[in-house]
Amino acid sequence: MVVEVEGTGEGHGSRKMVAADYIGAGQGDKVIIVTGSSARHVFDAETPVDATIAGIIDSLESEKE
Protein backbone atom coordinates (compact mmCIF):
# COMPACT_ATOMS: atom_id res chain seq x y z
CA MET A 1 0.00 0.00 0.00
CA VAL A 2 1.27 3.49 -0.72
CA VAL A 3 1.01 5.64 2.42
CA GLU A 4 1.48 9.37 2.87
CA VAL A 5 3.67 10.22 5.85
CA GLU A 6 2.70 13.57 7.31
CA GLY A 7 5.47 15.91 8.41
CA THR A 8 5.74 17.27 11.91
CA GLY A 9 6.32 20.89 12.74
CA GLU A 10 6.33 23.99 10.61
CA GLY A 11 7.77 23.73 7.11
CA HIS A 12 7.60 19.94 6.97
CA GLY A 13 5.54 18.55 4.12
CA SER A 14 4.51 15.02 3.53
CA ARG A 15 6.16 12.20 1.62
CA LYS A 16 4.96 8.91 0.22
CA MET A 17 6.31 5.44 0.94
CA VAL A 18 5.33 1.84 0.31
CA ALA A 19 4.41 -0.30 3.32
CA ALA A 20 3.25 -3.91 3.48
CA ASP A 21 -0.37 -4.00 4.66
CA TYR A 22 -0.72 -7.00 6.99
CA ILE A 23 -3.95 -5.84 8.68
CA GLY A 24 -6.11 -4.65 5.77
CA ALA A 25 -6.21 -0.87 6.19
CA GLY A 26 -8.49 1.00 3.83
CA GLN A 27 -7.98 4.09 1.73
CA GLY A 28 -7.99 7.20 3.93
CA ASP A 29 -7.27 5.33 7.19
CA LYS A 30 -4.66 6.81 9.52
CA VAL A 31 -2.18 4.06 10.32
CA ILE A 32 0.85 3.23 12.45
CA ILE A 33 3.90 2.15 10.46
CA VAL A 34 6.93 0.24 11.74
CA THR A 35 10.21 0.10 9.84
CA GLY A 36 13.43 -1.89 9.91
CA SER A 37 13.61 -5.22 11.71
CA SER A 38 10.27 -4.54 13.44
CA ALA A 39 8.57 -4.55 10.04
CA ARG A 40 9.92 -8.02 9.28
CA HIS A 41 8.68 -9.56 12.57
CA VAL A 42 5.09 -9.44 11.33
CA PHE A 43 6.01 -11.90 8.59
CA ASP A 44 8.56 -14.70 8.64
CA ALA A 45 12.21 -13.76 9.13
CA GLU A 46 13.06 -14.12 5.45
CA THR A 47 10.45 -11.67 4.08
CA PRO A 48 12.27 -8.63 2.63
CA VAL A 49 10.15 -5.76 4.00
CA ASP A 50 11.27 -2.24 4.96
CA ALA A 51 7.94 -0.93 6.32
CA THR A 52 4.73 -2.58 7.57
CA ILE A 53 1.39 -1.14 8.63
CA ALA A 54 1.06 -2.30 12.24
CA GLY A 55 -2.21 -0.67 13.29
CA ILE A 56 -5.15 1.53 12.31
CA ILE A 57 -5.72 4.67 14.39
CA ASP A 58 -9.38 4.98 15.49
CA SER A 59 -9.07 8.46 16.99
CA LEU A 60 -6.34 10.98 17.70
CA GLU A 61 -6.17 13.75 20.29
CA SER A 62 -3.56 16.45 20.63
CA GLU A 63 -2.87 19.19 23.14
CA LYS A 64 -1.96 22.68 22.01
CA GLU A 65 0.02 24.97 24.25
C-alpha positions in Angstrom: 0.0 0.0 0.0 1.3 3.5 -0.7 1.0 5.6 2.4 1.5 9.4 2.9 3.7 10.2 5.9 2.7 13.6 7.3 5.5 15.9 8.4 5.7 17.3 11.9 6.3 20.9 12.7 6.3 24.0 10.6 7.8 23.7 7.1 7.6 19.9 7.0 5.5 18.6 4.1 4.5 15.0 3.5 6.2 12.2 1.6 5.0 8.9 0.2 6.3 5.4 0.9 5.3 1.8 0.3 4.4 -0.3 3.3 3.2 -3.9 3.5 -0.4 -4.0 4.7 -0.7 -7.0 7.0 -4.0 -5.8 8.7 -6.1 -4.6 5.8 -6.2 -0.9 6.2 -8.5 1.0 3.8 -8.0 4.1 1.7 -8.0 7.2 3.9 -7.3 5.3 7.2 -4.7 6.8 9.5 -2.2 4.1 10.3 0.9 3.2 12.5 3.9 2.2 10.5 6.9 0.2 11.7 10.2 0.1 9.8 13.4 -1.9 9.9 13.6 -5.2 11.7 10.3 -4.5 13.4 8.6 -4.5 10.0 9.9 -8.0 9.3 8.7 -9.6 12.6 5.1 -9.4 11.3 6.0 -11.9 8.6 8.6 -14.7 8.6 12.2 -13.8 9.1 13.1 -14.1 5.4 10.5 -11.7 4.1 12.3 -8.6 2.6 10.1 -5.8 4.0 11.3 -2.2 5.0 7.9 -0.9 6.3 4.7 -2.6 7.6 1.4 -1.1 8.6 1.1 -2.3 12.2 -2.2 -0.7 13.3 -5.1 1.5 12.3 -5.7 4.7 14.4 -9.4 5.0 15.5 -9.1 8.5 17.0 -6.3 11.0 17.7 -6.2 13.8 20.3 -3.6 16.4 20.6 -2.9 19.2 23.1 -2.0 22.7 22.0 0.0 25.0 24.2 
